[in-house]
Amino acid sequence: MIKKILFNSIIPKIYKFYLSVNLKITEFSPQENEKCLCLAPHADDESIGCGGILSLYPKNFDVICLTDGRKGIKSVSADEAIKIRQNEFSNAMTAACINSFQIFNAEDKHLIEYYEQFRTIPVEKYDYIFIPNMLDQHPDHKAVSLLLNRLIDEKKHKPNLKIAFYEVWTTLALPNAFVDITSVKDKKAILINSHRSQVEQKNYTKKALALNEYRGLQKNRNFAEAFCIVDVSLFKKICNTCI
């Protein structure tokens, strides 16, 4: 019943909103003075979805890992898993030369319950906020959009703030921006491989770069990351459709 409601009602409405996006795929690069925030539900999402752009523009980005990762390694205790994933995230950010990063430590798979911590994010600082595709099949990934939607209602933000959806578990149906990551695709592999506990379970590196290679076809590049960049008004319409 839930799937029937989702596919017959919510998803068609979301795609209707997407159709109001400028669908001409353009090459994206932040200006030197533009500030970007990457929100990663879990340690490794930032590397899988944004490892290329983070490597190209580390000075533009702050990165926040939102959960503690305790459920991401089944062979060890929760406390040990948290320590491992924190170290892996730190190693990935060091490899990307990201100077400003932090971990919120919301309980894995319960991110939606941590709004009070989420609301400490200074959204007013940023020109772009990068988040996972809202249709990703993971509750924490969906939660990022819903929490950000609420936060934008409560806090001031720049008038031209843009939200950039990135790809982790579900590809974007209508990307409208790409970043050529050909020159840093090996560095992106290093970032993903920094999350050793996760790569040992699934070959995220090979699969993410395969998607990036496919995305490069659209603009005659060898490797590219794809994004759907929308303004706040459209972002809120998409989120409110799903509430």
N, C-alpha and C positions, 0 to 999 in steps of 0.2 A: 504494500500500500504506500509506504514512504517513497519508494523508488518511482511509483506511478505518479505521485504528486510532484516529485522533483522533476521528472522528465516531461510531464504534460503541462506543468504550470510554471515553475520557477525558471528552469533553463531557457525556455523560449523567451521569457521576459528579459532575462539577462542579455541574450543575444540581440534582442530588439534595441536595448540601450547601446550595445557595442556598435550597432550599425550607424549610430550617430557620431562615431569616432571618425576622424580623418583616416581612411584606410590606406592612404599612400604611405608606403613603408619608407621612412627616411633614416638617414644615418644620424645617430645621436652621439654627442659628446658634451659633457658639462663644461661651461665656461670656467675660467680660472677662479672667479669669485663666487661661483655657485656651490652651495653646500648640499650634500646628499646624505641621506641616512638609509642604511640597509637594515631591515628588521628580519632576523632569521629565527623562525620558530624553534629550530634545533641547530646545534652545532653540526655543520656540514651543509645545511641548506644554502648558506651564503656563498659557499665555494661552488656548489653544483649549479646554482642559478645565476650567480653574479661574479664568479671567480675571475672572469676575463676583465670585466669593467673595473673591478676592484684593483686588479693588477695594473691596469692602464692609468687609473686616476686615483691613486691612494690618498693624495692630499685633499681630494674633494669629499672623501667618505668618512663617516662614523659608522660603526657597526655594532648592533646590539643582538646578542643571542638571548632569546627570551626564556628558554626552559633549561632545566638542569640535566636532562639526558639520562636520568636514572633508569629508564626502561629500555634504553638502547643497547644494553649489553646484558644478556640473560645469564651469562656464565659467572658473573661476579655479583657482590652485594650492591645495593643501591648507592651506598656511600662511596664504594670503590668506583662504580660506574660514573658517578658525578665527577670525581677527581680526574679520571681518565679523559672524559669528554671536555672538561675545562682545559686540560693541558693540550689536547688536540686542537681545540678552537684557538687557543693562544698561539700555538705553533703555526696554524694557518694564517692568522692575522700578521704574525711576524714575517712569514714568507711573502705576504702581499704588501708588506711595508705600510700597513694600516697602523697609525699611531693611536687613534682613539677608538677603543672597543671595550665592551663590558658584557657581563652576563647577569641577567636578572634572577635566574634560579627559580622561576616558577616551576611547579611540579609538572613533569612530563605528562602530556595528555590531559592536563587540567588548566591550560593557559587561559581559557575563557573566564576562569574564576579569579584572575589576578588583575582586575582593572585598577585597583588602587596603586599598585606598583607601576602598571603600564602608564598611568596618567602623569607620572613624573617625567615622561619624555618631553623635552622642550621642542615641541613641533614648530614653534615660532622661528626657530633657527634655520629651517630647511627650505630649499627650493624644490627638492625632489625627495620623495620617500619611496623606497623600493620594498615591495612586499610580495609574497608568493601569489601565484594565480589563485583567485578566490575559489575556483572549482577544483583545486587540489583535493585528493581524497584522503585527507587527514584532518581530524578535528582541530588540532593546534594551528594548522595552516589557514583554515577558514576563520579561526578565532582572530587572527591578526587583522583581517579586514574589518570584522565587527567591532573589535576594540578600538581600532584607529578611527572608524566612523564615529564612535561615541566621543572619542577624545577631540576630534575636530569640531564637534558640536560644542564642546565645553571650553576649548582654549582658542586663543587667537592664533592665526597662522598667516603666512605671507599671502597676499591676494592672488599671486600667480603660482601658488603651490601646485605641484603635479604629483600624482601617484603613479608609480611604474610597477606593473605586475611582471614578475619573472617566473621562469619555468623550473619546476622541480619534479613533481609527480604527474602533473597533467600539462600537456602542451597548450599554448595559447591558440585559440581558434582564429583570432584576428589580431596578430601583432601589427603594430604600426611604427615600430622603431627597431633598429638593430645597431649593434656595435661590432665592428670588425675586430676579432680577437686573434687573428692569425698569428700576429707577432708574439702573443703571450699564451698561446694554447698549451705550450709545455709548462709554463708557470702555473696555469690553471690546474693542470694535472698534479703539480706538486701540492697545491692548496687542497685539492680533494683528497689526495693520498695522505695528507697530514692527519685526516680523520681515519686513522688506521683501523680502529675498532669497527667502523662502519664499512669500510672498503673490504675488510675480511669477510663480511657477510654477503655483500653484493658488490659487483664491479661497477660502482658508480662512475668511476673515472672514464672507463671505456664508453659507457652508455651516454654520459653527459656530453662527451666530446663527439660522439656519433650524432647526437641531436644538433650540436653546434655546427658540425660539418654539413648537415642537411640544411640548416638555416642559412648557411652561406650561399646556397644555391640561389636564393631569392635575389641576391644583390651581387652575384658573381664574385664572392669572396670564398676563401678556403674554409674559414671557420668564423662563425658569428653567434653572438647571443641575441635573442629576440626578446622584445618587451612590448607591452601594451601600456602606453602612457596616456593618462586621462586627467582632466582637471577635477577639482574637488566636487563640483556640481554633479558631474557624471558618476564619479566614484560613489557619492552618497546615494544616487538613484539606484545604482547596482546593488549596494549594500542593503538599502531599505526594501528592495524587492525580496531579499532573502530572509528578512526578519519575520 
